[in-house]
Amino acid sequence: MILTSENFILIFSILLLVSVFAGKPSYKFGVPTLIFFLGIGMLAGSEGIGGIYFDDPKIAQFIGIIALNVILFSGGFDTSWPSTKTVLWQGFTLSTLGVIITAVTVGIFIWWITDFTIYEGLLLGSIVSSTDAAAVFSILRSKKLALKGHLRPLLEFESGSNDPMAYMLTIAFTGLVINQNAGFFSIVPRFVWQFIIGGLAGYMAGLGGKFIINKIKLEYDGLYPVLVIAIMFLTYSFTDFIGGNGFLAVYLAALYLGNQELIHKRTIIKAFDGFAWLMQIILFLTLGLLVYPSHIIPFMGIGLLISAFLILISRPVSVFLSLIFFRETNRNRLFISWVGLRGAVPIVFATFPLLAGVEKAGMIFNIVFFISLTSVLIQGTTIIPVARWLRLLLPANVKQRTMTDLVLFDSQKTEFVEIIIPKNNPSVGKQIVHLEFPKTALIVMIQRNEKFISPTGATILEPLDKLYILSEDSEGLKGVYNSLNLEI
């Protein structure tokens, strides 16, 4: 079947509906939901029962870039900075040095066992060098995996921040494969420039985004997620336009914004959680449609060999070398090594050589697809057993919090007070977002005259408002009184 404008919406809605329902049994049997999305795309493709003909890497790449922006932004926005800053340098080392070590070791291995040139081997190694944010976020958060220590924030930070390095390596080695007369060290200045510009652009976008979100007054709450989407895509496109790394900028901007007091933050978080799932489904469906299963079969042997080397040797070597200067137990290092999932991101990156006209691009794409498939199937289905074997799971009744948990509601808060705002109080006429409330406290409800109001960051306090406040501890309660210019 050839997709036309007339039947596209019908086919897309059916595939989307099937994908959503397919995710339910996948959770029960411990199979990553993303595999079902990919499988449905393959079944619907030209060699499946659906017979949908789709063979356009350019469109697939465009969809992939859009989806990765949303997935990275959602992951960064939902990441708690207090948890992340304790593992900042470990995560940064894994997402830079770790990616380079993985790319080089896999590239040399491919060059050794195949007829690939060294640059072609390094290109394939670069494509599969980063862990997949969609796969890691999906598995860790959907299963509500409670891990000891700082493992979870470290894994999430690494997976969200290592795509930029893999992207730059992929682009650089694609260029070197096409023009092998260019020197290897000619790519170093571009690396440095992209990281510096990407980092600065991400931070500036976060600052500017916070100002815009809190200062602009929109008539409808539902427009705030739309505003954030605009900021996200502007951050990526402008950073890419000036030569920086757009993926890095988007993730850093989201990480900054997610840890600030924002108007309608609950609405934004809920919306982006749904957007991220939608983009994951669309991305995996698209990549499933793009692949031809018959083209993968001839490369299953070499793909399995490379996948085994990546999982059992290259990833552990990169993790142990990257964390050699940090105090990490060997159990932690082993678990981090095992959670090096490859998913949709490498498949998206594999479209770049295809569009650039690299001679062995088709072979590279099919090998990468098989590596990603085996990685999610093998590693994704065994994360909990491996964590249990290494004794890294917390008791079942212990729940690790994400930013969503902290923003929406936390039943563990221990201090509850009612505060009436005096008529001449300095907080009268101010929006809640500008009160500099402590992050450990939450205004649950406001009683105004005889009505009860569910507050948002945009709510303006009025004289004699009665605030119902929950706080985690007495220190947080003191911060509340200080922000309202009241005495306890």
KATAHU-V335115 format. One record per backbone hydrogen bond with DSSP energy under -1.0 kcal/mol. CO is the residue of the C=O (numbers start at 1). NH is the residue of the N-H. Records with the same first field share a line. If there is no record, write none. Layout:
CO = NH  NH
This chain:
1 = 53
4 = 8
7 = 11
8 = 12
9 = 13
10 = 14
11 = 15
12 = 16
13 = 17
14 = 18
15 = 19
16 = 20
17 = 21
18 = 22
19 = 23
22 = 26
23 = 27
24 = 28
25 = 29
26 = 31
32 = 35
33 = 37
34 = 38
35 = 39
36 = 40
37 = 41
38 = 42
39 = 43
40 = 44
43 = 50
44 = 52
45 = 48  51
56 = 60
57 = 61
58 = 62
59 = 63
60 = 64
61 = 65
62 = 66
63 = 67
64 = 68
65 = 69
66 = 70
67 = 71
68 = 72
69 = 73
70 = 74
71 = 75
72 = 76
73 = 77
74 = 78
76 = 79
78 = 403
80 = 84
81 = 85
84 = 87
87 = 91
88 = 92
89 = 93
90 = 94
91 = 95
93 = 98
96 = 100
97 = 101
98 = 102
99 = 103
100 = 104
101 = 105
102 = 106
103 = 107
104 = 108
105 = 109
106 = 110
107 = 111
108 = 112
109 = 113
110 = 114
117 = 121
118 = 122
119 = 123
120 = 124
121 = 125
122 = 126
123 = 127
124 = 128
126 = 129
132 = 136
133 = 137
134 = 138
135 = 139
136 = 140
137 = 141
138 = 142
139 = 143
140 = 145
146 = 394
148 = 151
150 = 154
151 = 155
152 = 156
153 = 157
154 = 158
155 = 159
156 = 160
157 = 161
158 = 162
162 = 166
163 = 167
164 = 168
165 = 169
166 = 170
167 = 171
168 = 172
169 = 173
170 = 174
171 = 175
172 = 176
173 = 177
174 = 178
175 = 179
179 = 182
183 = 186
184 = 187
187 = 191
188 = 192
189 = 193
190 = 194
191 = 195
192 = 196
193 = 197
194 = 198  245
195 = 199
196 = 200
197 = 201
198 = 202
199 = 203
200 = 204
201 = 205
202 = 206
203 = 207
204 = 208
205 = 209
206 = 210
207 = 211
208 = 212
209 = 213
210 = 214
211 = 215
212 = 216
220 = 223
221 = 224
223 = 227
224 = 228
225 = 229
226 = 230
227 = 231
228 = 232
229 = 233
230 = 234
231 = 235
232 = 236
233 = 237
234 = 238
235 = 239
236 = 240
237 = 241
238 = 242
239 = 244
240 = 243
245 = 249
246 = 250
247 = 251
248 = 252
249 = 253
250 = 254
251 = 255
252 = 256
253 = 257
254 = 258
256 = 259
257 = 260
262 = 265
264 = 268
265 = 269
266 = 270
267 = 271
268 = 272
269 = 273
270 = 274
271 = 275
272 = 276
273 = 277
274 = 278
275 = 279
276 = 280
277 = 281
278 = 282
279 = 283
280 = 284
281 = 285
282 = 286
283 = 287
284 = 288
285 = 289
286 = 290
287 = 291
292 = 295
293 = 297
296 = 299
297 = 300
299 = 303
300 = 304
301 = 305
302 = 306
303 = 307
304 = 308
305 = 309
306 = 310
307 = 311
308 = 312
309 = 313  314
310 = 315
313 = 317
314 = 318
315 = 319
316 = 320
317 = 321
318 = 322
319 = 323
321 = 324
323 = 326
326 = 328
329 = 333
330 = 334
331 = 335
332 = 336
333 = 337
334 = 338
335 = 339
339 = 341
341 = 132
344 = 348
345 = 349
346 = 350
348 = 351
349 = 352
351 = 355
352 = 356
353 = 358
358 = 361
360 = 364
361 = 365
362 = 366
363 = 367
364 = 368
365 = 369
366 = 370
367 = 371
368 = 372
369 = 373
370 = 374
371 = 375
372 = 376
373 = 377
374 = 378
375 = 379  380
382 = 386
383 = 387
384 = 388
385 = 389
386 = 390
387 = 392
388 = 391
392 = 148
395 = 398
402 = 406
403 = 407
404 = 408
405 = 409
410 = 413
415 = 471
417 = 469
419 = 467
421 = 464
422 = 425
425 = 428
427 = 430
430 = 461
431 = 434
432 = 435
438 = 441
440 = 472
442 = 470
445 = 468
446 = 453
447 = 466
448 = 451
451 = 448
453 = 446
456 = 459
457 = 433
459 = 432
461 = 429
462 = 465
465 = 421
466 = 447
467 = 419
468 = 444  445
469 = 417
470 = 442
471 = 415
473 = 477
474 = 478
475 = 479
476 = 480
477 = 481
478 = 482
479 = 483
480 = 484
481 = 486
482 = 485
